Amino acid sequence: MVETSGRTALRAQGRRVAAALGGQQSSGTRHPLVAVAMVLPLATVLAVVFGGWEAVWTQASSVVGMLGR
């Protein structure tokens, strides 16, 4: 069986620290635009490094070609 008491204790400690500092406990969700802003720089770097722009351009031109028929 998986031991979860360690994780539970860490969560409780985190809540106590957040309460002591007067901060709010996050609910674990964030606005979609914030998520996009976090992911976009990494996605851009990966696309440049691995040549993703050509793949995106090829797929987009294929879709445009199919829609044009």
Phi and psi restraints in degrees (value plus and minus 20) as a CYANA .aco file:
   2 VAL   PHI     -97.8   -57.8
   2 VAL   PSI     115.4   155.4
   3 GLU   PHI    -107.7   -67.7
   3 GLU   PSI      99.9   139.9
   4 THR   PHI    -132.5   -92.5
   4 THR   PSI     -21.2    18.8
   5 SER   PHI     -85.5   -45.5
   5 SER   PSI     -50.8   -10.8
   6 GLY   PHI     -85.4   -45.4
   6 GLY   PSI     -64.5   -24.5
   7 ARG   PHI     -86.5   -46.5
   7 ARG   PSI     -59.5   -19.5
   8 THR   PHI     -82.5   -42.5
   8 THR   PSI     -61.6   -21.6
   9 ALA   PHI     -85.5   -45.5
   9 ALA   PSI     -59.2   -19.2
  10 LEU   PHI     -85.1   -45.1
  10 LEU   PSI     -60.2   -20.2
  11 ARG   PHI     -83.7   -43.7
  11 ARG   PSI     -63.7   -23.7
  12 ALA   PHI     -82.7   -42.7
  12 ALA   PSI     -60.6   -20.6
  13 GLN   PHI     -85.4   -45.4
  13 GLN   PSI     -60.5   -20.5
  14 GLY   PHI     -81.9   -41.9
  14 GLY   PSI     -59.8   -19.8
  15 ARG   PHI     -85.1   -45.1
  15 ARG   PSI     -60.3   -20.3
  16 ARG   PHI     -85.2   -45.2
  16 ARG   PSI     -61.0   -21.0
  17 VAL   PHI     -85.0   -45.0
  17 VAL   PSI     -63.8   -23.8
  18 ALA   PHI     -83.1   -43.1
  18 ALA   PSI     -59.8   -19.8
  19 ALA   PHI     -87.5   -47.5
  19 ALA   PSI     -57.8   -17.8
  20 ALA   PHI     -87.8   -47.8
  20 ALA   PSI     -53.9   -13.9
  21 LEU   PHI    -103.9   -63.9
  21 LEU   PSI     -25.0    15.0
  22 GLY   PHI      60.0   100.0
  22 GLY   PSI      -8.6    31.4
  23 GLY   PHI    -105.7   -65.7
  23 GLY   PSI     149.4   189.4
  24 GLN   PHI    -115.7   -75.7
  24 GLN   PSI     126.5   166.5
  25 GLN   PHI    -101.6   -61.6
  25 GLN   PSI     103.2   143.2
  26 SER   PHI     -91.0   -51.0
  26 SER   PSI     130.3   170.3
  27 SER   PHI    -105.6   -65.6
  27 SER   PSI     -26.0    14.0
  28 GLY   PHI      71.8   111.8
  28 GLY   PSI     -18.5    21.5
  29 THR   PHI    -136.6   -96.6
  29 THR   PSI     132.9   172.9
  30 ARG   PHI    -159.0  -119.0
  30 ARG   PSI     141.1   181.1
  31 HIS   PHI     -84.5   -44.5
  31 HIS   PSI     122.0   162.0
  32 PRO   PHI     -78.3   -38.3
  32 PRO   PSI     -54.1   -14.1
  33 LEU   PHI     -88.2   -48.2
  33 LEU   PSI     -52.4   -12.4
  34 VAL   PHI     -86.8   -46.8
  34 VAL   PSI     -61.7   -21.7
  35 ALA   PHI     -82.6   -42.6
  35 ALA   PSI     -61.3   -21.3
  36 VAL   PHI     -84.2   -44.2
  36 VAL   PSI     -63.0   -23.0
  37 ALA   PHI     -83.7   -43.7
  37 ALA   PSI     -49.8    -9.8
  38 MET   PHI     -96.3   -56.3
  38 MET   PSI     -56.0   -16.0
  39 VAL   PHI    -107.8   -67.8
  39 VAL   PSI     -50.3   -10.3
  40 LEU   PHI     -77.3   -37.3
  40 LEU   PSI     -64.5   -24.5
  41 PRO   PHI     -81.2   -41.2
  41 PRO   PSI     -63.1   -23.1
  42 LEU   PHI     -86.1   -46.1
  42 LEU   PSI     -61.1   -21.1
  43 ALA   PHI     -82.4   -42.4
  43 ALA   PSI     -59.1   -19.1
  44 THR   PHI     -85.1   -45.1
  44 THR   PSI     -65.0   -25.0
  45 VAL   PHI     -81.8   -41.8
  45 VAL   PSI     -64.4   -24.4
  46 LEU   PHI     -84.6   -44.6
  46 LEU   PSI     -58.4   -18.4
  47 ALA   PHI     -85.6   -45.6
  47 ALA   PSI     -59.7   -19.7
  48 VAL   PHI     -89.6   -49.6
  48 VAL   PSI     -65.1   -25.1
  49 VAL   PHI     -86.1   -46.1
  49 VAL   PSI     -62.0   -22.0
  50 PHE   PHI    -119.8   -79.8
  50 PHE   PSI      -9.1    30.9
  51 GLY   PHI      52.4    92.4
  51 GLY   PSI      13.7    53.7
  52 GLY   PHI     -90.4   -50.4
  52 GLY   PSI     -44.0    -4.0
  53 TRP   PHI     -83.4   -43.4
  53 TRP   PSI     -58.9   -18.9
  54 GLU   PHI     -85.4   -45.4
  54 GLU   PSI     -59.2   -19.2
  55 ALA   PHI     -85.4   -45.4
  55 ALA   PSI     -62.5   -22.5
  56 VAL   PHI     -84.0   -44.0
  56 VAL   PSI     -63.5   -23.5
  57 TRP   PHI     -83.3   -43.3
  57 TRP   PSI     -61.3   -21.3
  58 THR   PHI     -83.3   -43.3
  58 THR   PSI     -65.1   -25.1
  59 GLN   PHI     -85.1   -45.1
  59 GLN   PSI     -62.9   -22.9
  60 ALA   PHI     -84.1   -44.1
  60 ALA   PSI     -61.9   -21.9
  61 SER   PHI     -87.9   -47.9
  61 SER   PSI     -53.0   -13.0
  62 SER   PHI     -85.9   -45.9
  62 SER   PSI     -61.8   -21.8
  63 VAL   PHI     -86.0   -46.0
  63 VAL   PSI     -62.4   -22.4
  64 VAL   PHI     -82.9   -42.9
  64 VAL   PSI     -60.5   -20.5
  65 GLY   PHI     -82.9   -42.9
  65 GLY   PSI     -60.5   -20.5
  66 MET   PHI     -89.1   -49.1
  66 MET   PSI     -57.5   -17.5
  67 LEU   PHI     -92.4   -52.4
  67 LEU   PSI     -46.5    -6.5
  68 GLY   PHI     -95.0   -55.0
  68 GLY   PSI     -35.4     4.6
